[in-house]
Amino acid sequence: MNNKNYVFSPSNKSFYPLSLQQNYIESGSWPNDPISVTDSIFNNFSEIPPTGKILSCGEDGLPCWEDTPPPTKEQFISIAESQRTQFISHANKKIIPLSDSEELDIATDEEMRLLKEWKKYRIMLNRVDTSKAPEIDWPILPLL
């Protein structure tokens, strides 16, 4: 089956159905570098990429899978900031009821110990320098 109902744009790394070509042209979004591809190529490369791969194009302009690039420094920092936010949220959930028991003068010695440990943990999280991502020494969770 060598039907050619699609084109591939190497610059956009996208497929375009020929049946919608006029619509794309009228909207000014038809690619400048369309390469006609078989339906088989379209079907092979329009699925979910294999693990660790992204859609790209070869020297011939046809679609191919290439290795997913490693995260950029900015992406590592963003991931670290997101992780820190999650860790702080978790610490806050532990601290709130412990603080309540302290405030009401009904905290046990164990609750006071845990409150102190969770607050230390939260402070240490706030001191984490995410600009050093991915090389971050995260503080250790308090022992329960």
N, C-alpha and C positions, 0 to 999 in steps of 0.2 A: 504494500500500500504506500504509494509515493505521492499522495495528495499533498498539495501545498496551499494550505489555507491560512498560513501565518507567516509573518516576517519577524526577524529578530534584529534588534538594534544593539550593536556592540557598545555604543556610547552610553545608552540607557540601561543596558543589560536587562532588556524587557522584550516580551513578545507582544505583537499586535495582530489581531485578526484582520485578514483582508476584507472580511465582510463589513467592517466598520471603518475602512480606510477613509471614505468620504467624510464621515463624522469627525475623524481625527484631523483631516485636512482643514475642514471648516472651523474647527476650534483652535487651529494653529499648533496642534500637538503631534502631528505625524513626524516621525523621526527623519533626520536627514541622511541616515545611513542604513536603510532597511535592507536586510538580506533575507531572501526567500528560503524558508526551511520546510522540511517535510512535516507532516502531522506527527510522524513517529518521533522526530527530534523534539517537537513541541511537547508531546506527551512525556517524553523522558525527562525533560528539563523543567517542566511546570509542576512537577511533584515536589514534595518536601525534600530538601537536599539531604544527602547522606550526612551522617553525624560528622561534624568537623569540617563541613564543606559549605561553600556559597556559590551562587550562580555567577559565572564570569564569562569571558570570551577568549578564545584562542587567537593565535596570530592570524588565522584565516577568518576571524570575525564571527565564527560560529560559537554557539554556547558550549560551555564546558564547566566542570566543577573545579574549583580551586580551594586550597586550604583556607579556612577562616583565619583572618589575621589575628594576631594576639591583641588583647585590649590595649588601647593607648594609655598613656600616663593619666590623662584626664578621666578616662573611663575607670581606671583603677581607683582614682581618688573618689569618684562618684559612688562606686561600689562600697568603698570603705565608709564614706559618709552615711550611706544608707544603712550599712551594717551597724554603725555606731548609734544611729537613731533607733534602730530596732532593739539594740542592747539596752539603751537608756530607757526605752519604753518598758521593757521587761523589768528592769530595776525599779522603775517607778511603781509598777504593779505590786512588787514585793514590799516596797517601802511604805506605801500608803496605809495598809492595815497595821503595820508595825508602829508607824507614827501615831496612828489613832490610839492604839493601846498605851503608848507612852504618854500621850497628851491627857488621857483619861486616868492616868496613874494606876493602870491595871496590867501593865506589861510585866511579864515574867523575866527572870534573868536571861533566859534563852532568847526571848523576843528582843530584849535590849542588845544582846550580843549580835543578833542577826541584823537589827536596825543599823547598828554601827558598821557592820561589815558591808551591807548593801549600800549605805551612803558613801563609804570609802570607794566601793566599786564604781558607783555613779560618778564620783569626782574624778577618778582615774580615767573613766571613759571620756569625760569632757576634756581631759588633758591630752588625749591621743592626737598626734599630729598626722592627720590623714594625707598630708602632702608626701608622706613617706611610703604610701601605698605602692605596691602590694606588700612591702616589707614592714609590717606593723606587728609589734608585740602587744597583743590585746591583754588587758587585765584579766586575771583569773576570776571566774564566778565564785562568789562566796559559797563555802561548804554549808550545807543544810544540816 
